[in-house]
Each structure stands twice: as structure tokens, then as C-alpha cells.
Amino acid sequence: MFNEPSATRGFTRQRCSPIARTVLAGLAVAGALGGCAVMTPAPPPAVDLAIPPQWIVAGRAAPVTPLAAWWRRYDDPLLVRLVDDALGRNPSILGARAALAQSRAAAAVQSAARLPVLSGSASAQRNHAGDADSSSFRTGFDASWELDVFGAQRAAMLAVDANTRASAASLADIQVSVAAEVAINYLNLRGLQAQLAISQASLRSQEKTLELTGWRVQAGLLTVLEMDQSRAATEQTRSRIPALQTAAAQAQYSLAVLTGRAPAALVTALAAAPATALTEPAELAIAIPAATLRQRPDVRAAEERVAAAAALVTQADAARLPDFSLGGSLGLNALTAAALPNGASVVATLLARVTAPLFDGGAGKARVRAQQAQLEQAGAAYAGIVLGALQDVEDEMVALRNERNRLASLRIAAAAAANAALLASQRYSAGLVDFQVVLETERTSLNTQDAVAASTTDLLADHVRLYKALGGGWGSDTPILFPAPKGVTFRETPP
């Protein structure tokens, strides 16, 4: 294939024969094909989603409320600190960040696979045969390049890129969930502390009533029946306190774990913080359903998984076609190391390879069908996530509206019950009403105050769940709208 070498400028060069030049020309054509090949991605599944133009429980017409750092809307510095700590230390978030870094590294590896590979080598060899010794030295470069003529590598790159974006969206989704979990646990803790204060105050009042009843029994004004009724009511209230203390301690432990600490790490800090009465944040003005879906990270992650599955279909289809690759080496051979710079012979090799599957028993087609089925699964999962997201928002808006109405009624009832209990206690002290009236009014007052505290906590937690359903909390103050994947239609229909 090569002629005898001829010395030129201290180097030995091998001249290519016409056959070698033909091979080089063929390789150049193949390289041009690889550079000009255009991949046609597999079409995503047709996912026609009927998205209503507005929510059933429509919010007020106003500019959309920013959702970033929504936990600051509660005006509680401790809540802000806890959420910020959790976003920086929570194990689930740290794991998702590592997964995103891994996905980005995999994308870099896949991108590098599309480029030529160049390696260098050097060797020294010593031979001994009988009384004769010989040496040889070689240095050179090796190169290889797999031509992406039919787009298999580009499809794999698109799939890896889509998976990387899905990992980034999954990280945002975990951040949203962790922030909401911290806020709900904190609100529950404050609600339990309020209920504990109510029970302790009621217990002190009932203990005074029990003491008064004891005096009247000794004076013969009441019987042991009233004494036992008073004692039963007092101990019933006292029994509520340990359960509330247990729930409050468990909420403290949950907050510590969510912020990446041992369960007891925040007990002192939370106990020292004043139990401020949290107020309901200002009313939200939310985006229309289609815009809300585009800013939810779980919807974005599902979109990217559809795109990745479509690219894998294209890759599987391209794997059934011929594969082209180029290879070659260029080196210097000499009998001594000193001769390598001058007088060494140049050795060059070129290789063009084409491989094509001739018979695989239908495995290639089966792989394509498997990827197509995976694509259909991704499309169905996307539709399910979108519908679930719509339900999440509707559920939380109706829960918020009805809990607000319930709390308003409970506050009126609690005020009336407290006034009735006060009047009953005063009249009982004056001997004007029966002891049974005192017991009933005290029980009603305690229950309504407890219900107000619990409903207030539920209302504040409903706000948190609505923030989460809207997908806010991880990005900039301005919602970023992401288009739906190709083949997916957001079709607005009347609700």
C-alpha cells in the first residue's frame, strides 16, 4: 500500500498510493456526511390537555402576586431563618443538588463523545537474540472519530440535556416541598403553643372553681356531686396539656431534622423565641391556570422527560443504521532515542470502518418499540401531573375560602362563650346559678377557643399549601413561563 520511504529534511515519510488517496477521499466524504447530517426527532405523543381559562374559585383581578420567598409574607423572622436554613442544609435538597451535578457531568461526557479522540504514546523496546542486541523506540499520536451520520449521538445528547433540565426542575420541586414542610411544621408548632396556653389558662380558672366548690361543700351549700363534677372537669382539662406538649415537642424535632440538624438542636431556640400570634397574609392574586402550570417545577420536569423520551426513540432508530468511524495514527520509529528527532522513519496508518447490523433477530426494532412505549408513558405521566396540579390549586383555594368563613364564625362563638363563662362564674360566686351552668359554659368556652386556635393554624397552613400548589418559592420574583413541549397543547375550555 505504501512505497519505500524517502528521506526528506531528516525525516522519513511514506507516500500514499492511489488506493490510500481514494480511501482518504472516501473518509472526507463520510466526514462531510457526518457534519451535514440532520436528525429528525421522533414526534412526541399527542397530549391534548383541556385547561380552563380561569379557576373555579377565581381570585381578585390584580397583578399576579410574586411567589418567591413567600414565607417572608408572614413577618416572622424565625420562620424566615428556618426556611433559609432548610434550603441550604436539608439532606433531600443536598441530594438533589448532587444529582443535578451528576446529570451535568453526564451531559459533558456525552458531548465529548461526539468529538474526535486524540491520544499520544511513547514506547521503548529492547530485544536480545543470541549474541545480538537490538533496540527500537517509537512515539506518536492515535486518533479516532465516530461519525454521527444518522444522528444517534446527537439524539443521545438531546436526551441527556433534557434529563439535566429535568433534574434542575426536580431540585426546584424539592425546594418548594421542603420550604412548605418547614412552614407547616412551624405553624403547627405555634398553633399547638396557642392551644397549650388556652388549656393552661382554662385549667387555672377551673382550679379556682374547684377551690370555691370545695369551700361550699364544707359549708353545706353544695353536695359531693358538684365537687366530683368540678374535679372531673379540671382533670379533663389537665389531661389535654401532656398531649399538646408531646405534639409541640415532635414539631420542634421535625423542624430540626428538616433544617439538617439533630432532633434536639432547635429545642432551646424555639422555646426562647416569643410565640407571636401569626396573622393571615394578604390575599393572593394568582395567575391563570395555563401560566401557573408553566411555573410549577414538577410540570417542567415532566415536560423535559417527554423530550428525553422522544430523543431516545430517535437514538434507538438510528442505531439500526450503518455506523461510520475514522481512525489513524502518526508516529516516529528509530533504533535509538536520540534518532527520534532526526532520522526517524514516519509511520502513518489510516482506517475507515463501516459497520451495519445484518441480522439481529428483530432486536433493533424491538428496542425502538420499547422506547416508543416509554415515550407514551412519559406523555401519559405528563398529562397526569398537569391534571393533578390543576386539582391541587383548586383544592387549596376552596379550602382557604371555606376555612376563612369557618374561622370567622368560630371567633364570634368564642367571644360569646367566653362572655357566658365569665357571667356564669360571677353568678355562681353570688349563688345565683347552678354549678352545672358553670361547667357547661367553661367547657364550651374552652372548646371554642381551642377551635379558633386550630382553625387559625389550618388557615395559615392552607396559605402555605396554596403557595406550594402554585409552584412558587424557588426562583425570581417574576414568574418565568415555560412553553409546553412539542405536541402538547394547552387547550382552554370553559370550566
Secondary structure, DSSP 8 states (H G I E B T S, - for coil): -B---EEETTEEE--B-HHHHHHHHHHHHHHHHHHH----------EEEEE-SS-SS---SSS----TTGGGGG--HHHHHHHHHHHHH-HHHHHHHHHHHHHHHHHHHHHHTTS-EEEEEEEEEEEEETTEEEEEEEEEEEEEEEE-TTSHHHHHHHHHHHHHHHHHHHHHHHHHHHHHHHHHHHHHHHHHHHHHHHHHHHHHHHHHHHHHHHHHHHTTSS-HHHHHHHHHHHHHHHHHHHHHHHHHHHHHHHHHHHTTS-GGGGHHHHHHS---------------HHHHHHH-HHHHHHHHHHHHHHHHHHHHHHTTS-EEEEEEEEEEEESSGGGSSSS-EEEEEEEEEEE-----TTHHHHHHHHHHHHHHHHHHHHHHHHHHHHHHHHHHHHHHHHHHHHHHHHHHHHHHHHHHHHHHHHHHHTT-S-HHHHHHHHHHHHHHHHHHHHHHHHHHHHHHHHHHHTT-SSS-SS-------TTEEEEE---
